[in-house]
Amino acid sequence: MRGMRFIILCFLLSSVSLNLVFAQDDKARKFFAVQEMVNSVQKNENIRYTVMLKRYFIEGVPYSTTMMTVSPKHTFNIAQTNDGFEAFVLFRKEDIHKKAYKDNKVSEGVAKVKLRVFLDDIFLIVGHKESGEQINLYE
């Protein structure tokens, strides 16, 4: 009976270990997809990325969302972080919380604010070239 318990315990532990490996592998895939997107935008490549996600943070304030566009025309000073990416973006001041733009310059009702995205919030990253070609970085 002890032998059977030991075998069951080993099976359960190996299942947990496999789930951890797959979870870590998925996070690594997201990390490298973000890295490729960030490098592309930093090189000013003419690729528009669609990022499907559940939220982003503007100046530390969380916002629920489903999608955002990342490109040299939409994001400024983009950088990869250990847990996602950050950039400066333009938002109409009425679309964001007062706290998000109070310390930022507002010009013609538009504020340049810092946006942060975490890997855990990303579901999909797809690039779109002008030629119509689609680049699936993470799905």
C-alpha positions as CSV (number, residue, x, y, z in Angstrom):
1,M,0.0,0.0,0.0
2,R,2.9,2.4,0.8
3,G,4.4,1.7,-2.6
4,M,1.1,2.7,-4.3
5,R,0.9,5.9,-2.2
6,F,4.5,6.8,-3.2
7,I,3.7,6.2,-6.9
8,I,0.6,8.4,-6.7
9,L,2.5,11.1,-4.9
10,C,5.3,11.0,-7.5
11,F,2.7,11.2,-10.3
12,L,1.0,14.2,-8.7
13,L,4.3,16.0,-8.1
14,S,5.4,15.4,-11.7
15,S,2.1,16.8,-13.0
16,V,2.6,19.9,-10.9
17,S,6.2,20.2,-12.2
18,L,5.0,19.9,-15.8
19,N,2.4,22.6,-15.3
20,L,5.1,24.9,-13.8
21,V,7.4,24.2,-16.8
22,F,4.7,25.0,-19.3
23,A,3.8,28.1,-17.4
24,Q,7.4,29.3,-17.4
25,D,7.8,28.4,-21.1
26,D,4.7,30.5,-21.9
27,K,6.0,33.4,-19.9
28,A,9.3,33.1,-21.8
29,R,7.5,33.1,-25.1
30,K,5.7,36.3,-24.1
31,F,8.9,37.9,-23.0
32,F,10.7,37.2,-26.3
33,A,7.6,38.3,-28.3
34,V,7.6,41.6,-26.4
35,Q,11.3,41.9,-26.9
36,E,10.9,41.5,-30.7
37,M,8.0,44.0,-30.8
38,V,10.0,46.6,-28.7
39,N,13.1,46.2,-30.8
40,S,11.0,46.6,-34.0
41,V,9.4,49.8,-32.7
42,Q,12.8,51.2,-31.5
43,K,14.2,50.6,-35.0
44,N,11.3,52.6,-36.3
45,E,10.1,49.7,-38.5
46,N,6.9,50.3,-40.2
47,I,5.0,47.6,-38.4
48,R,1.8,48.2,-36.4
49,Y,1.3,45.7,-33.5
50,T,-2.0,44.7,-32.0
51,V,-1.7,43.7,-28.4
52,M,-4.7,41.9,-26.9
53,L,-4.6,42.3,-23.1
54,K,-6.8,42.6,-20.1
55,R,-5.4,45.8,-18.7
56,Y,-2.6,48.4,-18.7
57,F,-1.5,51.0,-16.3
58,I,-1.3,54.7,-17.0
59,E,0.9,56.5,-14.5
60,G,0.2,53.7,-12.1
61,V,-3.6,53.7,-12.5
62,P,-5.0,50.4,-13.8
63,Y,-7.4,50.5,-16.8
64,S,-9.3,47.5,-18.1
65,T,-9.0,47.1,-21.8
66,T,-9.0,44.5,-24.6
67,M,-6.6,45.9,-27.1
68,M,-3.9,48.5,-27.8
69,T,-1.8,49.5,-30.8
70,V,1.9,49.6,-30.5
71,S,4.0,51.3,-33.3
72,P,6.5,54.1,-33.8
73,K,3.5,56.4,-34.5
74,H,1.6,55.4,-31.4
75,T,4.2,54.8,-28.7
76,F,7.3,56.8,-27.7
77,N,10.4,55.8,-25.9
78,I,9.2,52.2,-25.6
79,A,11.3,49.9,-23.4
80,Q,11.1,46.3,-22.3
81,T,11.0,45.6,-18.6
82,N,11.6,42.4,-16.8
83,D,7.9,41.9,-16.5
84,G,6.5,43.5,-19.7
85,F,7.1,46.9,-21.4
86,E,6.5,50.6,-20.9
87,A,6.2,53.6,-23.2
88,F,4.9,57.1,-23.4
89,V,1.6,57.4,-25.2
90,L,-0.9,60.1,-26.0
91,F,-4.4,60.1,-24.4
92,R,-7.2,62.6,-24.4
93,K,-7.3,63.9,-20.9
94,E,-11.1,63.1,-20.6
95,D,-10.3,59.4,-21.2
96,I,-7.9,59.0,-18.3
97,H,-8.0,59.7,-14.5
98,K,-6.9,63.1,-13.3
99,K,-4.1,61.5,-11.4
100,A,-2.7,60.2,-14.6
101,Y,-2.2,63.6,-16.3
102,K,-1.9,66.0,-13.4
103,D,1.9,66.1,-13.5
104,N,2.1,65.8,-17.3
105,K,1.9,68.6,-19.8
106,V,-1.6,68.7,-21.5
107,S,-1.7,70.3,-24.9
108,E,-5.0,70.8,-26.8
109,G,-6.7,68.3,-24.4
110,V,-4.1,65.6,-25.0
111,A,-1.7,64.3,-22.4
112,K,1.6,62.4,-22.9
113,V,1.6,59.8,-20.2
114,K,3.6,56.7,-19.2
115,L,1.9,53.4,-20.0
116,R,2.9,50.1,-18.5
117,V,1.9,46.6,-19.6
118,F,2.7,43.4,-17.7
119,L,3.4,40.0,-19.3
120,D,0.7,38.3,-17.3
121,D,-1.9,40.6,-18.8
122,I,-1.1,39.9,-22.5
123,F,-3.1,37.3,-24.5
124,L,-1.9,38.0,-28.1
125,I,0.7,40.1,-30.0
126,V,0.3,40.3,-33.8
127,G,2.3,42.6,-36.2
128,H,0.8,44.0,-39.4
129,K,3.0,45.2,-42.2
130,E,1.9,47.7,-44.8
131,S,2.1,44.9,-47.4
132,G,-0.7,43.1,-45.5
133,E,1.6,40.4,-44.1
134,Q,0.8,39.4,-40.6
135,I,3.5,38.5,-38.0
136,N,2.2,36.3,-35.1
137,L,4.6,37.0,-32.2
138,Y,2.5,35.5,-29.4
139,E,-0.8,33.6,-29.5
